Amino acid sequence: MAYPDEIRKIYKDELEGIREAGIFKVERIIHAPQDSEIDVVFPAGSDQKHVINMCANNYLGLSSHPDVVNAAHAGLDVRGYGMSSVRFICGTQDIHKELEDKLTKFLGTEDTILFPSCMDANGGVFEAVLTEEDVMIADRLVHASIVDGMRLCKAMTDTYKHSDMKHLEKKLQLHQDKRVRMVITDGSFSMDGDLAKLDEIVELAEKYNAMVFVDDSHASGFIGKTGRGTHEHCNVVGKIDIITTTLGKALGGASGGCVSGRAELVEMCRQKARPYLFSNTIAPVVVAGANKVLDIVTSTTERRDKLEKNTEFWRKGLTEGGLIIKEGETPIVPVMLFNAKLSQDFARDLYDEGIYAIGFFFPVVPKGQARIRTQLSAAHDMHHLEKALGAFLKVGKKYDILHKTKQEVIDMYGS
Ligand SMILES: *Cc1c(COP(=O)(O)O)cnc(C)c1O
């Protein structure tokens, strides 16, 4: 190693600080395909444990679906393993164009461009379409990848309080002198599981002559009657100027993202977005799998319907059992524990009961709002959910927090 011990010490000390602050992230190793039941080793060196998975973004249960796996195998056979090129040189196959067309139809837009990930889509899109004459007005809880993408863009940055339409309206009024105003939001917010008020946002955008940007990563494939996303749920299909989303969650869960929307904006990304121009796109094997995923989600709503039923059962069961959840309708169901240590103890006890879920606390969520975020999947069958519910209530009883108010829980454990 070239660098001396003094430099090594800088990093060792910082890592020690992260450990002492109790926010050191340790990964649990899965020894199985991603599914509703998985084999996990945690902590390192301990025995493998078979658990029910309550924390994957595998909303439609397609991550290990045999039809998707077979389509990926076939894609590997007919289109090879790698592209060894970016799109605009010699990295575009027929199946990439096919996937872009399918996404355009599914999302109800004019055109779509693939990116290596949604992180890259968000990293490239703002800089490609906005200049210093423009303003970006973002919800204060947008995803980290949007925050980074905005940083790379020269347009002015402003924010509005989470889902506060009055505040958004004020900001739109304030920025009437700008060339372009872009309202930026997640469709479904991943920590609380609430949905953006896209109908009201579109109305304001029309009133104040603005563009609407929605990142629908936690919605594409299952929110809305036919799973098209938050815009379908809010009845504004065709009115969102830019949708970004990921193939890494409900839509097969492998990797990849896209920008979908107005044809000229998509073309601007093809010409100018740096993560598109300077990084390889999605590998053929993943594209072939994603094409199959799009066929599945456009031909039947069976999976999103099952997910909806699972979500109803889960939300009702937790509430009636006496736990406090964030109200809502999405398959993201946060079980509120308020105290950071309680969230960690609760998750550990769940794991002992064979239920895999993760406790989140500051700085991932605001102080005093520690929680266990549970996520439903169409891959869950009733027996999974019944067992998981039993475990949540058993552990809840152990900590004596069932049928207690928020204040009573905080009085017992602090926040
Ligand atoms: C997960 C997520 C992303 C990142 O998606 P990748 O394709 O994994 O990069 C971006 N935005 C939101 C809102 C997400 O939830």
PDBQT file of the ligand as one rigid body, heavy atoms in Angstrom, charges set to zero:
ROOT
HETATM    1  C1  LIG A 501     -34.764   2.720  -5.879  1.00  0.00    +0.000 C 
HETATM    2  C2  LIG A 501     -34.968   4.079  -6.366  1.00  0.00    +0.000 A 
HETATM    3  C3  LIG A 501     -34.105   4.645  -7.307  1.00  0.00    +0.000 A 
HETATM    4  C4  LIG A 501     -32.866   3.934  -7.791  1.00  0.00    +0.000 C 
HETATM    5  O1  LIG A 501     -33.175   2.936  -8.699  1.00  0.00    +0.000 OA
HETATM    6  P1  LIG A 501     -31.983   2.074  -9.328  1.00  0.00    +0.000 P 
HETATM    7  O2  LIG A 501     -32.509   1.643 -10.645  1.00  0.00    +0.000 OA
HETATM    8  O3  LIG A 501     -31.709   0.970  -8.385  1.00  0.00    +0.000 OA
HETATM    9  O4  LIG A 501     -30.806   2.992  -9.472  1.00  0.00    +0.000 OA
HETATM   10  C5  LIG A 501     -34.396   5.913  -7.770  1.00  0.00    +0.000 A 
HETATM   11  N1  LIG A 501     -35.453   6.601  -7.331  1.00  0.00    +0.000 NA
HETATM   12  C6  LIG A 501     -36.298   6.106  -6.404  1.00  0.00    +0.000 A 
HETATM   13  C7  LIG A 501     -37.473   6.906  -5.948  1.00  0.00    +0.000 C 
HETATM   14  C8  LIG A 501     -36.072   4.832  -5.894  1.00  0.00    +0.000 A 
HETATM   15  O5  LIG A 501     -36.891   4.342  -4.951  1.00  0.00    +0.000 OA
ENDROOT
TORSDOF 0
